[in-house]
Amino acid sequence: MLNRRNFTTKLLSSSFIPALAIKDKGFLKGISEWITKNDPSESDEDFWNQIRLAYTASQQIVNLNNGGVSPSPKVVQDAVEHFNKLANDAPSYYMWRIMDQGREPLRENLAKFAGVDPEELAINRNATESLDTVILGMSLKKGDQVVLSKYDYPNMLHAWRQREIRDGIELKYVDIDLPLEDNDKVIEKYLDQFTSKTKVVHLTHVVNWNGQILPVRKIADEAKKRGIKVVVDGAHSFAILEFKIPELNCDYFGTSLHKWLSAPIGSGMLWIKKEEIKNIFPLIPNGEPFSENIRKFENLGTRSFMIEQGIGYALNFQNTIGNKRKEDRLRYLKDYWTKEAMSLPKIKMYTPLGKEYSCAIANVGFEEMEAGTIESTLFAKFKIHTSPTKWEKINGARVTPHVYTTTRDLDRLLDGLSYISKM
Ligand SMILES: Cc1ncc(COP(=O)(O)O)c(C=O)c1O
């Protein structure tokens, strides 16, 4: 499977990889020195203004839909551009012989950040690819049950429904309504659905509709006691919440890297516990479906090595800020606007605001007002971009700041929300 890679590794030493002249290197060094000297807190606006300068954030609009997809810092954009130019000098040579040598070091660095063995980690394009690989690739037979929730991400629900149609598996939906600021109740609702036929539970670590953090570890512990496999969708938890994947006690974990890691758009990651790798068929077969080699999930055909190599620069940026500092800042930003917004007339917060229950994302609505009206008014009058979210009982604008968001941006949001509350 690795013939081409082994061959080129022998042929070319890594010193052949052209050095990337990143102009922002000094900038990152400056940030790093600032952190060492000042240990900046989540409310140190001088520090976070510097972080904003690392991005090329729009001056025309305030982007508060980073949950959809996040921009990359300039250093990451430059890396992708550099690799793209290089690839176009002679694509098959520079991509397959030169850049391909960067994949294993990248795997190691990502694995270190995620707290896992590199041999358990595949690099791909997004959370959908990661999780659909697992959902469509695992062996399940007619009558086997899978527990999931209507608040899981639609792409994954579609994949499970396809298995229901094709293989006759049974989908058991947790009877839950969000927001629910009671983890014991959430756990109980999942446990209520477990039976002797349950083979898998699908868990979304942070629910995209309202940003609610689910108690995945506790549900996973209960699932494991019953021999149930655990799939975790970490699209909104990875590179934002401070945790290592093994702490979740799951078997499979998929995430995008273009959300909270700020990696190039079209990058993702799949983790599968070592002993489970052989049990999952790859989405794109490579001739060795039962292989125990995680690289069987990377048989994509021709793809963008430029995007892949950009991930390492995003990881560097993330590590410079520090995951915990980032989590604290993002929770601080959410608290900053939600606390004031809560005093507005007719406000309906669809996110539980307690520390344990949410971090960056919150969803705000108003009585008798459609999500679309809030979103379009925020944009038309205040040039604030949010995501209109109408799902089950949630009917509001989802607001997602990122590390480059400042409190000034959120003051503008508060002006917008105040205006809407009087409409
Ligand atoms: C919870 C969750 N899972 C998975 C995805 C899919 O991510 P992607 O489009 O990068 O595959 C999203 C996207 O918003 C999401 O919110």
PDBQT file of the ligand as one rigid body, heavy atoms in Angstrom, charges set to zero:
ROOT
HETATM    1  C1  LIG A 501     -21.799  18.657  14.177  1.00  0.00    +0.000 C 
HETATM    2  C2  LIG A 501     -21.284  18.652  12.765  1.00  0.00    +0.000 A 
HETATM    3  N1  LIG A 501     -20.831  17.513  12.261  1.00  0.00    +0.000 NA
HETATM    4  C3  LIG A 501     -20.362  17.423  11.015  1.00  0.00    +0.000 A 
HETATM    5  C4  LIG A 501     -20.344  18.521  10.193  1.00  0.00    +0.000 A 
HETATM    6  C5  LIG A 501     -19.865  18.376   8.787  1.00  0.00    +0.000 C 
HETATM    7  O1  LIG A 501     -18.710  19.099   8.563  1.00  0.00    +0.000 OA
HETATM    8  P1  LIG A 501     -18.113  19.163   7.102  1.00  0.00    +0.000 P 
HETATM    9  O2  LIG A 501     -19.083  19.933   6.269  1.00  0.00    +0.000 OA
HETATM   10  O3  LIG A 501     -16.836  19.885   7.258  1.00  0.00    +0.000 OA
HETATM   11  O4  LIG A 501     -17.959  17.769   6.639  1.00  0.00    +0.000 OA
HETATM   12  C6  LIG A 501     -20.803  19.743  10.664  1.00  0.00    +0.000 A 
HETATM   13  C7  LIG A 501     -20.781  20.936   9.812  1.00  0.00    +0.000 C 
HETATM   14  O5  LIG A 501     -21.212  22.009  10.141  1.00  0.00    +0.000 OA
HETATM   15  C8  LIG A 501     -21.283  19.808  11.991  1.00  0.00    +0.000 A 
HETATM   16  O6  LIG A 501     -21.757  20.944  12.500  1.00  0.00    +0.000 OA
ENDROOT
TORSDOF 0
